């Protein structure tokens, strides 16, 4: 079994390999799949109580935020660029990375 930080790196590399090959419906599907994968990984890592779960979930926040960016609509994306409430949702990602991720989806 892979340590969580290595698993996350593999997940990020896989997501980046989809550059300009994702359409909006598949971005939403990808977001659901990644959320399910994170949920399963956190449940496996569950030892005794919520603190263990939240610690492992924190490792995957970046991967989940990557999928959130790819499934954003144009008005949400504009709010991220302006620094509105939606910008807080993708706090773990840099501005350049967010722009690159937004380019993954063919619109």
C-alpha positions in Angstrom: 0.0 0.0 0.0 1.3 3.4 -0.9 1.8 6.2 1.7 -0.8 8.9 1.2 1.7 11.6 0.0 2.9 9.3 -2.8 -0.7 8.4 -3.7 -1.5 12.1 -4.0 1.5 12.7 -6.3 0.3 9.9 -8.6 -3.2 11.3 -8.5 -1.9 14.8 -9.4 0.2 13.5 -12.3 -2.8 11.5 -13.6 -5.0 14.6 -13.5 -2.4 16.7 -15.3 -2.1 14.1 -18.0 -5.7 14.8 -19.0 -4.8 18.3 -20.3 -7.3 19.5 -23.0 -8.9 16.0 -23.1 -11.7 16.7 -20.7 -15.1 18.1 -21.5 -17.4 19.7 -18.9 -19.6 16.6 -18.2 -16.5 14.4 -17.8 -14.9 17.0 -15.4 -18.0 16.7 -13.1 -17.7 12.9 -13.3 -14.0 13.1 -12.6 -14.7 15.3 -9.5 -17.2 12.7 -8.2 -14.7 9.9 -8.8 -11.8 11.7 -7.0 -14.1 12.5 -4.1 -15.1 8.9 -3.8 -11.5 7.8 -4.0 -10.5 10.2 -1.3 -13.4 9.0 0.9 -12.4 5.4 0.4 -8.7 6.2 1.2 -9.6 8.1 4.3 -11.9 5.3 5.5 -9.1 2.7 5.1 -6.8 5.0 7.0 -9.4 5.4 9.8 -7.8 4.3 13.0 -9.8 5.4 16.0 -11.9 8.5 15.8 -12.3 11.6 13.7 -8.8 13.1 14.2 -7.1 10.4 12.2 -9.7 10.8 9.4 -9.3 14.5 9.1 -5.4 14.3 9.1 -5.5 11.9 6.2 -8.2 13.9 4.4 -6.0 17.0 4.6 -3.4 15.3 2.5 -5.9 14.9 -0.3 -7.3 18.5 -0.2 -5.0 19.6 -3.1 -6.2 16.8 -5.4 -9.8 17.6 -4.6 -9.3 21.3 -5.3 -7.7 20.4 -8.6 -10.9 18.7 -9.7 -13.0 21.5 -8.4 -11.2 24.0 -10.6 -11.7 21.8 -13.7 -15.5 21.6 -13.1 -16.1 25.3 -12.4 -18.3 27.3 -14.6 -17.2 30.5 -16.2 -18.9 32.8 -13.6 -17.3 30.8 -10.7 -13.9 31.0 -12.4 -14.3 34.8 -12.8 -15.0 35.0 -9.1 -11.8 33.0 -8.3 -9.8 35.4 -10.5 -11.3 38.4 -8.7 -10.5 36.8 -5.3 -14.1 36.4 -4.2 -15.6 33.6 -2.0 -14.8 31.0 -4.6 -11.1 31.8 -4.4 -11.1 30.4 -0.8 -12.2 27.1 -2.2 -9.0 26.6 -4.1 -6.6 28.0 -1.5 -4.1 25.2 -1.8 -3.5 25.9 -5.5 -1.4 28.8 -6.9 -2.8 31.2 -9.4 -0.7 29.8 -12.3 -1.7 26.3 -11.5 -5.4 27.2 -11.3 -5.1 28.8 -14.7 -3.4 25.7 -16.1 -6.1 23.5 -14.6 -8.8 25.6 -16.1 -7.3 25.0 -19.5 -7.6 21.3 -19.1 -11.3 21.4 -19.9 -12.3 21.9 -23.5 -15.2 24.4 -23.6 
